[in-house]
Amino acid sequence: MKKILTYISCAILLASACTDDNFGYGSRENGNGTLSFDSFALLWTEDVNVVTKATETADDTYMLFIYDKDGSKVWEKSYGALKADPSSLSLLAGDYSLVVRSTASEVPNAKFDSPVYGAGTDFSIVAGQTTQLGSVTCSLLQCAVSVRYNDGFLSMVTGDGSTSVEVSSGYPLDYALSYNSGSPTYEMRTGYFALNNGENTSMTVTFKGLVEGKNQKMTAAVSGVKAKDWHIITFLKKVDASGNASFAIEIDGLVADAELDNDVSGVEEGDGNDPQAPAGDGGIELVSTCDYDITQPVTVPAEGSAFNLTMKAIIPDGARKFTVDIASTNEDFIGSVNTVGGTTLDLINPSEASLGVFDIVPFPHGSELSGATSIDFDLSAAQVPLLAFKGTHTFTMNVTDNNGCRKSIDIVLVVE
C-alpha cells in the first residue's frame, strides 16, 4: 500500500535553560530568546483512517521551516543538516510556527503517487529564556484516492472512459479506463489531493465512458474529506429483484446509487494506452466445505431432505469490509427482506434494522469478523425460510481486505 497519512501529531516540550546565541539573529538587548534542538527528534507514521502503523525516524530530506506571527519565513533547514549541526537558534521574543514537510515544495493540488508528510505546531520565544523542541511526528497532509471497477461493471464497458476526481477546483485527476479490445484495464495508481477547506473539504467523482454502446456519465460527491483519509471508489453493477441491471458508486462502503445518463455530450475518451495491470484480488476466495459446488446454482431441496450448505471465506490479508447484496427473481422475497433491514447487509457492522435478515439467511456477523483471515459460513438453516419463495435468489459476497483489494462472489440458491 502506498504511504498514506494526516496532519498533525506532535509534542513540544518547553523547558527553561540558558545557551549561547550561535546564529546571531539579534542580540539580548533586542529581547531575544533561544530555540534549542538538543532534544529534537523528527518522526513519521503511516497511519490512515483504516490502518494503524508505528512511527519511524524521518529521513534526512525532510525540511523544517520557522515562520513568525506575520507569516514571514525566518529560518529553514533540512533535517539532515540539523542533525549534523543542532546548534541553538536565537530569535526575537514572540510567537512562531514550526512547519515540517517531506518535501521543500508546497503540497501539490493533485498528483499520482506523490504523498507528502508533515506536521505543524506553534511555539513562543521568551526573552532571555530557552525553548526546547521535543519530538515531532509527521503524517499524511493529503487525502488519498484509489479507483476500482467490479467485474460486473467492466463486463458492460464497450469503449474507453475515465473517472475524474476533483478536490481543489480546477485541479482534477483523471483515472483512465482502457477498453483494451474487450479486456478492460484501468489506472491503479493512488492519487493524492491537497485539502482546500479544512474538514469542510469536498470531493467530486465523475465517470464518463462507453457502457453498453452508449456514452454514459455517473457523478457522486463526498463531503467532510480530511487529511489521512483513504477513499477507495468502486463502480458496481447491481441487479434488482426483476433482474434489471443498474449501477452504483461505492465510496468506502457507502453505496450511492447514480443513474447513468444516456447521450452525454462532451464525453472524454481514454488515451488508448494500457494502464498498469490491476493489483488483483488479494487471494480472496470462497470455497465450499460441503458436497455442493457453490460456483454453480444450488437447488434447495424440499423440507425433510438434508441440506448441508457450508463454505469458508479466505481473506489472506484480513477482512476490512464484508457486505452481501441480495437479489431475487421473486418480488415477495425481496419484499420480505426489505421489511427486516434491506437487501444490502454489512456483516462486520450490521445495522439494528438488518438483524432480522439473519433469521432468514444465517450469515455470520459482528465486529469479530473485522481482520479475520478465515470466516466459516453455514447456510443450512436457510432451507426452510427459502422454500416459501420460489425463484432464483442471488447473494453477492463483497469482500475488501486491509490492503484495499476486493472481490465479489455470487452464491445462487434456486427454489423450484
Secondary structure, 3 states (H helix, E strand, C coil): CCCCCCCCEECCCCCCCCCCCCCCCCCHHHCEEEEECCCCEEEEECCCCCCCCCEEECCCCCEEEEEECCCCEEEEEEHHHHHHCCCCEEEECEEEEEEEECCCCCCCCEEECCCCEEEEEEEEECCCCEEECCEEEEEECCEEEEEEECHHHHHHEEEEEEEEEECCCCCEEEEEEECHHHCCEECCCCEEECCCCHHHEEEEEEEEEEECCEEEEEEEEEEEECCCCEEEEEEEEEECCCCCEEEEEEECCEEEECCCCCCCCCCCCCCCCCCCCCCCCCCCEEEECCCCCCCCCEECCCCCCCCCCEEEEECCCCEEEEEEEEEECCHHHHHHHHHCCCCEEECCCCCHHHHHHHHCCCCCCCHHHCCCCEEEEECHHHHHHHHCCCEEEEEEEEEEECCCCEEEEEEEEEEC
